[in-house]
Amino acid sequence: MSPRLLLTEDDLNLRQDLEHHFQRRGFQVHACENGTQALAAMEQGGFDLMLLDIMLPGIDGLSLLDTLRRHQSVPVMLMSALGAEQDRISGFTRGADDYLPKPFSLAELDARVDALLRRVALDRRRDEQGSDSGSLTFDQERQDVIHQGRNAGLTGSEFRLLSTLRAHPGEALSKAFLYQTVLHRAYTRLDRGLDVHVCNLRRKLTAIGAGHVQIQSVRSQGYILVEAELS
């Protein structure tokens, strides 16, 4: 079935260009010009992906994201001319799955959208297979993960860390970014807090038999999540 996309952008030309682009790709597009329209569309549900501009008239994109995350887990990509790292961190902290600074190319937008949709499709297949398949299930309400019926018993910081890494498959995330996003504080070289959380998370995943989910360190960069295919 065609993916359903909620597009919210107040710039008329950009909104129309993106709407036509995704329609040509086979998407069903619901386009909104302000936050009020987007909120009404969000409440109807049924979307596979949302593209939200941050600077919107009425209700801004971050406020929409806060409202959405109280009820839905649909993937959200924020778009904004605000490209500073702190703005990206704020978006991820409040539940965004990706952040695309303006201006951007359609090629990059397509690559990121496709990556998000692949992740959603993988999650759905694992949910359909059930717990016997060995998949790792994320319980947003309890802030924990489940493997073959066993809860890992994660702390809030450990769950945020694993969720953040999972939201960026194949991408090494810097310690500075993870400290701000996960631990909500600035990174200093003497601070070993993140490394402790990584060690604890590895241990808890191993304890429930989720060895296929690995948090690997990348020299001079940070950490990356590697998840092996389940046989």
CYANA upper distance limits for C-alpha pairs under 8 A (distance plus 0.5 A):
  2 SER  CA     26 GLY  CA      6.62
  2 SER  CA     27 PHE  CA      5.86
  2 SER  CA     28 GLN  CA      6.78
  3 PRO  CA     26 GLY  CA      8.19
  3 PRO  CA     27 PHE  CA      5.68
  3 PRO  CA     28 GLN  CA      6.64
  3 PRO  CA     47 PHE  CA      8.13
  3 PRO  CA     48 ASP  CA      6.38
  3 PRO  CA     49 LEU  CA      8.22
  4 ARG  CA     27 PHE  CA      6.49
  4 ARG  CA     28 GLN  CA      5.26
  4 ARG  CA     29 VAL  CA      6.58
  4 ARG  CA     30 HIS  CA      8.24
  4 ARG  CA     46 GLY  CA      7.87
  4 ARG  CA     47 PHE  CA      5.43
  4 ARG  CA     48 ASP  CA      5.69
  4 ARG  CA     49 LEU  CA      7.15
  5 LEU  CA     27 PHE  CA      7.18
  5 LEU  CA     28 GLN  CA      6.54
  5 LEU  CA     29 VAL  CA      5.37
  5 LEU  CA     30 HIS  CA      6.70
  5 LEU  CA     47 PHE  CA      6.30
  5 LEU  CA     48 ASP  CA      6.60
  5 LEU  CA     49 LEU  CA      5.59
  5 LEU  CA     50 MET  CA      6.20
  5 LEU  CA     51 LEU  CA      8.03
  6 LEU  CA     29 VAL  CA      6.57
  6 LEU  CA     30 HIS  CA      5.47
  6 LEU  CA     31 ALA  CA      6.59
  6 LEU  CA     32 CYS  CA      8.17
  6 LEU  CA     38 ALA  CA      8.26
  6 LEU  CA     41 ALA  CA      8.31
  6 LEU  CA     47 PHE  CA      7.05
  6 LEU  CA     49 LEU  CA      6.96
  6 LEU  CA     50 MET  CA      5.18
  6 LEU  CA     51 LEU  CA      6.72
  7 LEU  CA     15 ARG  CA      8.11
  7 LEU  CA     19 GLU  CA      7.97
  7 LEU  CA     29 VAL  CA      7.38
  7 LEU  CA     30 HIS  CA      6.57
  7 LEU  CA     31 ALA  CA      5.21
  7 LEU  CA     32 CYS  CA      6.61
  7 LEU  CA     50 MET  CA      6.53
  7 LEU  CA     51 LEU  CA      5.44
  7 LEU  CA     52 LEU  CA      6.84
  8 THR  CA     15 ARG  CA      8.01
  8 THR  CA     31 ALA  CA      6.36
  8 THR  CA     32 CYS  CA      5.14
  8 THR  CA     33 GLU  CA      6.28
  8 THR  CA     34 ASN  CA      7.12
  8 THR  CA     35 GLY  CA      7.92
  8 THR  CA     38 ALA  CA      6.91
  8 THR  CA     50 MET  CA      8.43
  8 THR  CA     51 LEU  CA      6.68
  8 THR  CA     52 LEU  CA      5.52
  8 THR  CA     53 ASP  CA      6.58
  9 GLU  CA     14 LEU  CA      7.87
  9 GLU  CA     15 ARG  CA      5.97
  9 GLU  CA     31 ALA  CA      8.25
  9 GLU  CA     32 CYS  CA      6.95
  9 GLU  CA     33 GLU  CA      5.80
  9 GLU  CA     34 ASN  CA      7.36
  9 GLU  CA     52 LEU  CA      7.17
  9 GLU  CA     53 ASP  CA      5.90
  9 GLU  CA     56 LEU  CA      7.66
 10 ASP  CA     15 ARG  CA      7.50
 10 ASP  CA     32 CYS  CA      8.10
 10 ASP  CA     33 GLU  CA      4.96
 10 ASP  CA     34 ASN  CA      6.37
 10 ASP  CA     53 ASP  CA      8.22
 10 ASP  CA     56 LEU  CA      6.66
 10 ASP  CA     57 PRO  CA      7.87
 11 ASP  CA     15 ARG  CA      6.42
 11 ASP  CA     33 GLU  CA      7.99
 12 LEU  CA     16 GLN  CA      6.61
 12 LEU  CA     33 GLU  CA      8.08
 13 ASN  CA     17 ASP  CA      6.59
 14 LEU  CA     18 LEU  CA      6.54
 15 ARG  CA     19 GLU  CA      6.49
 15 ARG  CA     31 ALA  CA      7.81
 15 ARG  CA     33 GLU  CA      8.28
 16 GLN  CA     20 HIS  CA      6.57
 17 ASP  CA     21 HIS  CA      6.55
 18 LEU  CA     22 PHE  CA      6.66
 19 GLU  CA     23 GLN  CA      6.62
 19 GLU  CA     29 VAL  CA      6.86
 19 GLU  CA     31 ALA  CA      7.36
 20 HIS  CA     24 ARG  CA      6.63
 21 HIS  CA     25 ARG  CA      7.00
 22 PHE  CA     26 GLY  CA      6.93
 22 PHE  CA     27 PHE  CA      5.89
 22 PHE  CA     28 GLN  CA      8.27
 22 PHE  CA     29 VAL  CA      7.60
 23 GLN  CA     27 PHE  CA      5.46
 23 GLN  CA     28 GLN  CA      6.87
 23 GLN  CA     29 VAL  CA      7.09
 32 CYS  CA     37 GLN  CA      6.25
 32 CYS  CA     38 ALA  CA      6.24
 33 GLU  CA     37 GLN  CA      7.52
 33 GLU  CA     38 ALA  CA      8.33
 33 GLU  CA     56 LEU  CA      8.44
 34 ASN  CA     38 ALA  CA      6.95
 34 ASN  CA     56 LEU  CA      6.14
 34 ASN  CA     57 PRO  CA      5.91
 34 ASN  CA     58 GLY  CA      6.91
 34 ASN  CA     59 ILE  CA      7.71
 35 GLY  CA     39 LEU  CA      6.54
 35 GLY  CA     56 LEU  CA      6.52
 35 GLY  CA     57 PRO  CA      6.84
 35 GLY  CA     58 GLY  CA      6.03
 35 GLY  CA     59 ILE  CA      4.89
 35 GLY  CA     60 ASP  CA      6.45
 35 GLY  CA     61 GLY  CA      7.41
 35 GLY  CA     64 LEU  CA      7.57
 36 THR  CA     40 ALA  CA      6.98
 36 THR  CA     58 GLY  CA      6.75
 36 THR  CA     59 ILE  CA      6.58
 37 GLN  CA     41 ALA  CA      6.84
 38 ALA  CA     42 MET  CA      6.50
 38 ALA  CA     64 LEU  CA      8.43
 39 LEU  CA     43 GLU  CA      6.75
 39 LEU  CA     64 LEU  CA      7.18
 40 ALA  CA     44 GLN  CA      7.29
 41 ALA  CA     45 GLY  CA      7.32
 42 MET  CA     47 PHE  CA      8.47
 42 MET  CA     68 LEU  CA      7.77
 47 PHE  CA     74 VAL  CA      7.53
 48 ASP  CA     74 VAL  CA      6.68
 48 ASP  CA     75 PRO  CA      7.62
 48 ASP  CA    117 LEU  CA      8.14
 49 LEU  CA     74 VAL  CA      6.58
 49 LEU  CA     75 PRO  CA      5.75
 49 LEU  CA     76 VAL  CA      6.54
 49 LEU  CA     77 MET  CA      8.36
 49 LEU  CA    117 LEU  CA      8.07
 50 MET  CA     74 VAL  CA      7.91
 50 MET  CA     75 PRO  CA      6.90
 50 MET  CA     76 VAL  CA      5.27
 50 MET  CA     77 MET  CA      6.71
 51 LEU  CA     76 VAL  CA      6.50
 51 LEU  CA     77 MET  CA      5.44
 51 LEU  CA     78 LEU  CA      6.40
 51 LEU  CA     79 MET  CA      7.44
 52 LEU  CA     61 GLY  CA      6.36
 52 LEU  CA     76 VAL  CA      7.68
 52 LEU  CA     77 MET  CA      6.77
 52 LEU  CA     78 LEU  CA      5.36
 52 LEU  CA     79 MET  CA      6.36
 53 ASP  CA     60 ASP  CA      8.45
 53 ASP  CA     61 GLY  CA      6.24
 53 ASP  CA     78 LEU  CA      6.25
 53 ASP  CA     79 MET  CA      5.08
 53 ASP  CA     80 SER  CA      6.15
 54 ILE  CA     60 ASP  CA      6.23
 54 ILE  CA     61 GLY  CA      4.56
 54 ILE  CA     62 LEU  CA      6.58
 54 ILE  CA     78 LEU  CA      7.04
 54 ILE  CA     79 MET  CA      6.78
 54 ILE  CA     80 SER  CA      6.13
 55 MET  CA     60 ASP  CA      6.15
 55 MET  CA     61 GLY  CA      6.89
 55 MET  CA     80 SER  CA      7.54
 56 LEU  CA     60 ASP  CA      5.23
 56 LEU  CA     61 GLY  CA      6.81
 59 ILE  CA     63 SER  CA      6.94
 59 ILE  CA     64 LEU  CA      7.20
 60 ASP  CA     64 LEU  CA      6.89
 61 GLY  CA     65 LEU  CA      6.67
 61 GLY  CA     78 LEU  CA      8.13
 62 LEU  CA     66 ASP  CA      6.75
 62 LEU  CA     91 GLY  CA      7.42
 62 LEU  CA     94 ARG  CA      7.97
 63 SER  CA     67 THR  CA      6.86
 64 LEU  CA     68 LEU  CA      6.60
 65 LEU  CA     69 ARG  CA      6.59
 65 LEU  CA     76 VAL  CA      8.43
 65 LEU  CA     94 ARG  CA      7.54
 65 LEU  CA     95 GLY  CA      7.45
 65 LEU  CA     96 ALA  CA      7.79
 66 ASP  CA     70 ARG  CA      7.25
 66 ASP  CA     94 ARG  CA      6.91
 66 ASP  CA     95 GLY  CA      7.98
 67 THR  CA     71 HIS  CA      7.84
 68 LEU  CA     72 GLN  CA      6.13
 68 LEU  CA     73 SER  CA      8.22
 69 ARG  CA     73 SER  CA      6.74
 69 ARG  CA     95 GLY  CA      7.18
 75 PRO  CA     96 ALA  CA      7.78
 75 PRO  CA     97 ASP  CA      6.33
 75 PRO  CA    116 LEU  CA      7.51
 75 PRO  CA    120 VAL  CA      8.39
 76 VAL  CA     96 ALA  CA      5.84
 76 VAL  CA     97 ASP  CA      5.86
 76 VAL  CA     98 ASP  CA      7.20
 77 MET  CA     96 ALA  CA      6.65
 77 MET  CA     97 ASP  CA      6.30
 77 MET  CA     98 ASP  CA      5.14
 77 MET  CA     99 TYR  CA      6.00
 77 MET  CA    100 LEU  CA      7.56
 78 LEU  CA     91 GLY  CA      7.85
 78 LEU  CA     96 ALA  CA      7.25
 78 LEU  CA     98 ASP  CA      6.81
 78 LEU  CA     99 TYR  CA      5.24
 78 LEU  CA    100 LEU  CA      6.60
 79 MET  CA     99 TYR  CA      6.53
 79 MET  CA    100 LEU  CA      5.43
 79 MET  CA    101 PRO  CA      6.24
 79 MET  CA    102 LYS  CA      7.17
 80 SER  CA     99 TYR  CA      8.42
 80 SER  CA    100 LEU  CA      7.21
 80 SER  CA    101 PRO  CA      5.59
 80 SER  CA    102 LYS  CA      5.99
 81 ALA  CA    101 PRO  CA      6.03
 81 ALA  CA    102 LYS  CA      5.08
 81 ALA  CA    103 PRO  CA      7.46
 82 LEU  CA     87 ASP  CA      7.03
 82 LEU  CA    101 PRO  CA      7.11
 82 LEU  CA    102 LYS  CA      8.10
 83 GLY  CA     87 ASP  CA      7.08
 83 GLY  CA     88 ARG  CA      7.50
 83 GLY  CA    101 PRO  CA      5.71
 83 GLY  CA    102 LYS  CA      7.91
 84 ALA  CA     88 ARG  CA      7.12
 85 GLU  CA     89 ILE  CA      6.62
 86 GLN  CA     90 SER  CA      6.59
 87 ASP  CA     91 GLY  CA      6.81
 88 ARG  CA     92 PHE  CA      6.80
 88 ARG  CA     99 TYR  CA      6.83
 89 ILE  CA     93 THR  CA      6.44
 89 ILE  CA    177 PHE  CA      7.69
 89 ILE  CA    180 GLN  CA      7.16
 89 ILE  CA    181 THR  CA      6.10
 90 SER  CA     94 ARG  CA      6.79
 90 SER  CA    181 THR  CA      8.08
 91 GLY  CA     95 GLY  CA      7.07
 91 GLY  CA     96 ALA  CA      5.97
 91 GLY  CA     99 TYR  CA      7.79
 92 PHE  CA     96 ALA  CA      5.16
 92 PHE  CA     97 ASP  CA      7.09
 92 PHE  CA     98 ASP  CA      7.73
 92 PHE  CA     99 TYR  CA      8.30
 92 PHE  CA    164 THR  CA      8.47
 92 PHE  CA    181 THR  CA      7.19
 93 THR  CA    181 THR  CA      5.95
 93 THR  CA    182 VAL  CA      7.93
 97 ASP  CA    116 LEU  CA      8.40
 97 ASP  CA    167 ALA  CA      6.38
 98 ASP  CA    112 ARG  CA      8.40
 98 ASP  CA    167 ALA  CA      8.17
100 LEU  CA    104 PHE  CA      7.72
100 LEU  CA    109 LEU  CA      8.17
104 PHE  CA    108 GLU  CA      7.39
104 PHE  CA    109 LEU  CA      7.58
105 SER  CA    109 LEU  CA      6.82
106 LEU  CA    110 ASP  CA      6.47
107 ALA  CA    111 ALA  CA      6.74
108 GLU  CA    112 ARG  CA      6.77
109 LEU  CA    113 VAL  CA      6.58
110 ASP  CA    114 ASP  CA      6.46
111 ALA  CA    115 ALA  CA      6.72
112 ARG  CA    116 LEU  CA      6.82
113 VAL  CA    117 LEU  CA      6.76
114 ASP  CA    118 ARG  CA      6.58
115 ALA  CA    119 ARG  CA      6.83
116 LEU  CA    120 VAL  CA      6.83
117 LEU  CA    121 ALA  CA      6.62
118 ARG  CA    122 LEU  CA      6.63
119 ARG  CA    123 ASP  CA      6.69
120 VAL  CA    124 ARG  CA      6.72
121 ALA  CA    125 ARG  CA      6.74
122 LEU  CA    126 ARG  CA      6.76
123 ASP  CA    127 ASP  CA      6.69
124 ARG  CA    128 GLU  CA      6.68
125 ARG  CA    129 GLN  CA      6.69
126 ARG  CA    130 GLY  CA      6.90
126 ARG  CA    133 SER  CA      7.98
126 ARG  CA    135 SER  CA      6.52
127 ASP  CA    131 SER  CA      8.16
127 ASP  CA    137 THR  CA      8.18
129 GLN  CA    133 SER  CA      6.44
130 GLY  CA    135 SER  CA      8.16
131 SER  CA    135 SER  CA      6.79
131 SER  CA    147 HIS  CA      7.22
131 SER  CA    148 GLN  CA      5.27
131 SER  CA    149 GLY  CA      6.87
132 ASP  CA    148 GLN  CA      6.22
133 SER  CA    148 GLN  CA      8.07
133 SER  CA    230 LEU  CA      8.19
134 GLY  CA    147 HIS  CA      6.76
134 GLY  CA    148 GLN  CA      6.19
134 GLY  CA    210 ALA  CA      8.08
134 GLY  CA    230 LEU  CA      7.68
135 SER  CA    147 HIS  CA      6.68
135 SER  CA    148 GLN  CA      7.77
135 SER  CA    230 LEU  CA      8.02
136 LEU  CA    145 VAL  CA      7.03
136 LEU  CA    146 ILE  CA      6.24
136 LEU  CA    147 HIS  CA      5.45
136 LEU  CA    148 GLN  CA      8.32
136 LEU  CA    210 ALA  CA      7.62
137 THR  CA    145 VAL  CA      5.93
137 THR  CA    146 ILE  CA      5.53
137 THR  CA    147 HIS  CA      6.93
138 PHE  CA    143 GLN  CA      8.12
138 PHE  CA    144 ASP  CA      6.74
138 PHE  CA    145 VAL  CA      5.07
138 PHE  CA    146 ILE  CA      7.06
139 ASP  CA    143 GLN  CA      6.21
139 ASP  CA    144 ASP  CA      5.82
139 ASP  CA    145 VAL  CA      6.19
139 ASP  CA    146 ILE  CA      7.89
140 GLN  CA    144 ASP  CA      7.37
143 GLN  CA    154 LEU  CA      7.65
143 GLN  CA    155 THR  CA      8.01
143 GLN  CA    156 GLY  CA      6.74
143 GLN  CA    159 PHE  CA      6.37
144 ASP  CA    151 ASN  CA      7.37
144 ASP  CA    152 ALA  CA      7.04
144 ASP  CA    153 GLY  CA      6.69
144 ASP  CA    154 LEU  CA      5.88
144 ASP  CA    155 THR  CA      8.14
144 ASP  CA    159 PHE  CA      6.58
145 VAL  CA    151 ASN  CA      6.42
145 VAL  CA    152 ALA  CA      6.30
145 VAL  CA    153 GLY  CA      8.11
145 VAL  CA    154 LEU  CA      7.88
145 VAL  CA    159 PHE  CA      8.25
146 ILE  CA    150 ARG  CA      5.80
146 ILE  CA    151 ASN  CA      5.03
146 ILE  CA    152 ALA  CA      6.74
147 HIS  CA    151 ASN  CA      7.13
147 HIS  CA    152 ALA  CA      8.27
147 HIS  CA    208 ILE  CA      6.82
147 HIS  CA    209 GLY  CA      7.66
147 HIS  CA    210 ALA  CA      7.01
148 GLN  CA    208 ILE  CA      8.47
150 ARG  CA    208 ILE  CA      6.62
151 ASN  CA    208 ILE  CA      7.79
152 ALA  CA    204 LYS  CA      6.16
152 ALA  CA    205 LEU  CA      6.94
152 ALA  CA    207 ALA  CA      8.14
152 ALA  CA    208 ILE  CA      6.81
153 GLY  CA    204 LYS  CA      8.02
154 LEU  CA    158 GLU  CA      6.17
154 LEU  CA    159 PHE  CA      6.40
154 LEU  CA    201 LEU  CA      7.94
154 LEU  CA    204 LYS  CA      8.10
155 THR  CA    159 PHE  CA      6.68
156 GLY  CA    160 ARG  CA      6.70
157 SER  CA    161 LEU  CA      6.57
157 SER  CA    182 VAL  CA      6.62
157 SER  CA    183 LEU  CA      7.03
157 SER  CA    197 HIS  CA      8.07
158 GLU  CA    162 LEU  CA      6.72
158 GLU  CA    197 HIS  CA      6.62
158 GLU  CA    198 VAL  CA      8.12
158 GLU  CA    200 ASN  CA      8.49
158 GLU  CA    201 LEU  CA      6.74
159 PHE  CA    163 SER  CA      6.50
160 ARG  CA    164 THR  CA      6.41
160 ARG  CA    182 VAL  CA      6.17
161 LEU  CA    165 LEU  CA      6.75
161 LEU  CA    178 LEU  CA      7.89
161 LEU  CA    182 VAL  CA      6.15
162 LEU  CA    166 ARG  CA      6.55
162 LEU  CA    201 LEU  CA      8.48
163 SER  CA    167 ALA  CA      6.62
164 THR  CA    168 HIS  CA      7.34
164 THR  CA    182 VAL  CA      8.18
165 LEU  CA    169 PRO  CA      7.44
165 LEU  CA    173 LEU  CA      7.88
165 LEU  CA    223 TYR  CA      8.34
165 LEU  CA    224 ILE  CA      6.89
165 LEU  CA    225 LEU  CA      6.13
166 ARG  CA    225 LEU  CA      6.79
169 PRO  CA    224 ILE  CA      8.16
169 PRO  CA    225 LEU  CA      7.04
169 PRO  CA    226 VAL  CA      8.00
170 GLY  CA    224 ILE  CA      7.22
170 GLY  CA    225 LEU  CA      7.45
170 GLY  CA    226 VAL  CA      7.63
171 GLU  CA    224 ILE  CA      6.51
171 GLU  CA    225 LEU  CA      8.34
172 ALA  CA    218 VAL  CA      7.34
172 ALA  CA    221 GLN  CA      7.11
172 ALA  CA    222 GLY  CA      6.49
172 ALA  CA    223 TYR  CA      5.81
172 ALA  CA    224 ILE  CA      5.02
172 ALA  CA    225 LEU  CA      8.37
173 LEU  CA    177 PHE  CA      7.16
173 LEU  CA    178 LEU  CA      7.29
173 LEU  CA    221 GLN  CA      7.39
173 LEU  CA    222 GLY  CA      5.87
173 LEU  CA    223 TYR  CA      5.99
173 LEU  CA    224 ILE  CA      6.81
174 SER  CA    178 LEU  CA      6.78
174 SER  CA    221 GLN  CA      5.75
174 SER  CA    222 GLY  CA      4.83
174 SER  CA    223 TYR  CA      7.23
175 LYS  CA    179 TYR  CA      6.43
175 LYS  CA    187 TYR  CA      7.48
175 LYS  CA    194 LEU  CA      8.22
175 LYS  CA    221 GLN  CA      7.76
175 LYS  CA    222 GLY  CA      5.64
175 LYS  CA    223 TYR  CA      7.93
176 ALA  CA    180 GLN  CA      6.94
176 ALA  CA    186 ALA  CA      7.31
176 ALA  CA    187 TYR  CA      5.65
177 PHE  CA    181 THR  CA      6.54
178 LEU  CA    182 VAL  CA      5.91
178 LEU  CA    183 LEU  CA      7.66
178 LEU  CA    194 LEU  CA      8.39
179 TYR  CA    183 LEU  CA      5.42
179 TYR  CA    184 HIS  CA      6.54
179 TYR  CA    185 ARG  CA      6.26
179 TYR  CA    186 ALA  CA      6.55
179 TYR  CA    187 TYR  CA      6.21
179 TYR  CA    194 LEU  CA      7.38
180 GLN  CA    184 HIS  CA      4.86
180 GLN  CA    185 ARG  CA      5.49
180 GLN  CA    186 ALA  CA      6.26
180 GLN  CA    187 TYR  CA      7.91
183 LEU  CA    194 LEU  CA      8.26
187 TYR  CA    191 ASP  CA      7.35
192 ARG  CA    196 VAL  CA      6.86
193 GLY  CA    197 HIS  CA      6.94
194 LEU  CA    198 VAL  CA      6.74
195 ASP  CA    199 CYS  CA      6.74
196 VAL  CA    200 ASN  CA      6.71
197 HIS  CA    201 LEU  CA      6.49
198 VAL  CA    202 ARG  CA      6.61
198 VAL  CA    215 ILE  CA      7.89
199 CYS  CA    203 ARG  CA      6.73
200 ASN  CA    204 LYS  CA      6.70
201 LEU  CA    205 LEU  CA      6.63
202 ARG  CA    206 THR  CA      6.68
202 ARG  CA    214 GLN  CA      7.72
202 ARG  CA    215 ILE  CA      7.44
203 ARG  CA    207 ALA  CA      6.64
204 LYS  CA    208 ILE  CA      7.09
205 LEU  CA    209 GLY  CA      6.95
205 LEU  CA    210 ALA  CA      5.60
205 LEU  CA    211 GLY  CA      7.05
205 LEU  CA    213 VAL  CA      7.96
206 THR  CA    210 ALA  CA      5.95
206 THR  CA    211 GLY  CA      5.80
212 HIS  CA    226 VAL  CA      8.43
212 HIS  CA    227 GLU  CA      6.02
212 HIS  CA    228 ALA  CA      5.58
212 HIS  CA    229 GLU  CA      8.05
212 HIS  CA    230 LEU  CA      8.10
213 VAL  CA    225 LEU  CA      7.68
213 VAL  CA    226 VAL  CA      6.58
213 VAL  CA    227 GLU  CA      5.04
213 VAL  CA    228 ALA  CA      7.17
214 GLN  CA    225 LEU  CA      6.34
214 GLN  CA    226 VAL  CA      5.67
214 GLN  CA    227 GLU  CA      6.62
215 ILE  CA    223 TYR  CA      7.08
215 ILE  CA    224 ILE  CA      6.31
215 ILE  CA    225 LEU  CA      5.23
215 ILE  CA    226 VAL  CA      6.82
216 GLN  CA    223 TYR  CA      6.12
216 GLN  CA    224 ILE  CA      5.87
216 GLN  CA    225 LEU  CA      6.79
216 GLN  CA    226 VAL  CA      7.58
217 SER  CA    221 GLN  CA      8.44
217 SER  CA    222 GLY  CA      6.31
217 SER  CA    223 TYR  CA      4.98
217 SER  CA    224 ILE  CA      6.91
218 VAL  CA    222 GLY  CA      5.74
218 VAL  CA    223 TYR  CA      6.10
218 VAL  CA    224 ILE  CA      7.50
